[in-house]
């Protein structure tokens, strides 16, 4: 299964926002254009089936009221005038494709006051209804409406038993449960000695040591072998349990026949970040999101990293400010995957395939993707994009 399209209104700067997705995706744009907000929304989308929105907000140090668009929502009235309204409900839809080409569409309205979806509809491409939630009732597989007699947060999928779900709904739920965002990946977090991974690295990578410690010896060796592609001197990745219950991460490198051990607190930032990314790609998770993926990583390793991400089994989304990231993409990959995000005059985030912009598409015939990026004044693209929308 893959996520193919999202539409969202009233989540931070995302108002009437639409984004098409492929196997590998790369978001670019000026600072403040909304790249991180898109990653946050995707994590919000996945959190709906995990169900604990209170904890999700706490981890991000957010209040529920802060996820709404603070600019208000433009609405057109019957008399033709436009007014800005204040809405609490976040409306979204997400389209997924199964391996056999079947499409699923999930539409929902999320109320931040209740921390749950007060309306949901999941249907097949042919219109067959798999699930619908209206107010205090729900119906599964076209059955009769039943009263909701249980409390939950997010989507009702977070509480429905597997036996109540069709095969398609179960696949959708499993896909979203397999979403992982490492948008806050940071060296100081990656060096922490944590007791348990809780099934993931954490938003900032703070559970990396425990995550690797819980790997089988076979997987740990596989991770070490992959990391050697970027760091040939690496001999092994090692972990140990401390008396405190925390797990310590170490590596060993080989220099002139001598083994040099190094604790995570002394490892370079780039190695820790690449290790964390490779560790995540070795899981069965469905979708990975990385913010400013190039941070702290030596330019010589960018090609290795991008090749790994583009060919990953999972669906991947990265954001970047680096033309080097684009330079190591094939033209066809860049055409499909690179989306340019920008803010409208009103402050709303929009997206457009970067190389669909005529002037950039023409440049791509004689330049590499990264060279086009360097040769383009992003601040001046607004007029060309505006003219495209008028056509």
Order of alpha helices (4+ residues) and beta strands (2+ residues): beta-beta-beta-alpha-alpha-beta-beta-beta-beta-beta-beta-beta-beta-alpha-beta-alpha-alpha-alpha-beta-beta-beta-alpha-beta-alpha-beta-alpha-alpha-beta-beta-alpha-alpha-alpha
